[in-house]
Amino acid sequence: QVQLVESGGGLVQAGGSLRLSCAASGRTFTSYPVGWFRQAPGKERECVAALAWDGATTYYTDSVKGRFTISRDSAKNTVYLQMNSLKPEDAAVYYCATSRTRFSLARRTQSDYDYWGQGTQVTVSS
């Protein structure tokens, strides 16, 4: 059984940084695609970053390009989302997800992912 556990969320001032972590059990992140999604109150869940199973491609939504970085540590079986220059509009619950399918490219569609974490809250004060 695959379980994903996010951590690293919290309250940060605008302009600050946070690093989210997603630890996996029952799944080797180096072999499958991973994605970070977020959902703010009243808004749809969106993909902010994704990494192909082989690490060859990444996806970032336009609003986070240049500020967020997705990465993984194979030894720790953990995926990270480094978030810099945070803005109030980045505030949301952040989720990591992984798929059973080794898609050739990084995926940004929710339905492409089969396993989800419980989410971690990110709050950005102005």
C-alpha positions in Angstrom: 0.0 0.0 0.0 1.3 3.4 -1.0 1.3 6.1 1.6 2.4 9.7 1.2 3.0 12.1 4.1 3.6 15.8 3.5 5.3 18.1 6.0 7.0 21.4 6.1 4.0 23.7 5.8 3.4 26.6 8.1 3.1 30.4 8.4 5.6 32.5 6.6 5.8 36.2 5.7 5.6 37.3 2.1 9.0 37.0 0.4 10.0 34.1 2.7 10.7 30.5 1.9 9.4 27.1 2.8 10.4 23.6 1.8 7.7 21.0 1.7 8.6 17.3 2.0 6.7 14.3 0.9 7.8 11.0 2.2 6.6 7.8 0.6 6.2 4.3 1.9 5.3 1.4 -0.4 6.5 3.3 -3.4 9.9 4.2 -4.8 9.7 7.8 -6.0 12.6 7.3 -8.3 10.5 5.0 -10.4 7.2 6.9 -10.8 6.0 10.4 -11.6 5.3 12.8 -8.8 3.4 16.1 -8.5 2.7 18.9 -6.1 -0.8 20.3 -6.1 -2.4 23.0 -4.1 -5.9 24.1 -3.3 -7.0 27.4 -1.9 -10.4 28.0 -0.3 -13.0 28.4 -3.0 -10.6 27.4 -5.8 -10.0 24.3 -7.8 -7.0 22.1 -7.0 -4.1 22.9 -9.4 -0.8 21.4 -10.2 2.1 23.7 -9.2 5.0 21.3 -10.1 5.5 17.9 -11.4 8.5 15.6 -12.1 8.5 12.8 -14.6 9.4 9.3 -13.4 12.9 9.5 -14.8 13.4 13.1 -13.8 13.9 14.1 -17.4 11.1 16.6 -17.5 9.4 19.0 -15.1 6.3 21.1 -15.1 5.7 24.3 -13.3 2.5 26.4 -13.5 3.3 29.9 -14.7 2.7 31.6 -11.4 5.5 29.7 -9.6 8.1 29.5 -12.4 11.4 30.8 -11.1 10.3 30.6 -7.5 9.4 26.9 -6.8 11.6 23.9 -7.5 10.6 20.2 -7.3 13.2 17.7 -6.5 13.7 14.2 -5.0 16.1 12.5 -2.8 16.3 8.8 -3.9 18.2 7.7 -0.7 15.4 9.2 1.5 12.6 8.3 -0.9 11.4 11.8 -0.5 10.2 14.5 -2.8 10.6 18.2 -2.1 9.0 21.4 -3.1 11.3 24.4 -2.4 9.2 27.5 -2.4 11.0 30.9 -2.5 9.7 34.5 -2.7 6.3 33.4 -1.4 3.3 35.5 -2.1 0.0 35.7 -0.3 -1.6 34.1 -3.3 0.5 31.0 -2.7 -1.4 30.2 0.5 -3.2 26.9 0.1 -3.2 23.3 1.2 -0.4 21.6 -0.7 -0.6 17.9 -1.7 1.9 15.6 -3.1 0.8 12.8 -5.4 2.2 9.9 -7.4 1.1 7.7 -10.2 1.1 4.0 -11.0 2.0 4.9 -14.6 5.4 5.8 -15.9 4.2 8.6 -18.2 6.9 9.8 -20.6 6.5 13.4 -19.5 5.8 15.3 -16.2 2.0 15.3 -15.7 -0.2 18.1 -14.4 -3.6 16.5 -14.5 -5.1 15.3 -11.3 -6.6 12.2 -12.9 -3.1 11.0 -13.9 -2.3 10.5 -10.2 -3.4 7.5 -8.1 -2.0 8.2 -4.7 -2.3 11.4 -2.6 -1.1 12.7 0.7 -3.2 14.3 3.3 -1.9 17.8 2.6 0.0 20.4 4.5 -1.2 24.0 5.0 0.9 26.9 3.8 -0.1 30.4 5.0 1.6 33.5 3.7 1.1 36.8 5.5 1.4 40.1 3.7 
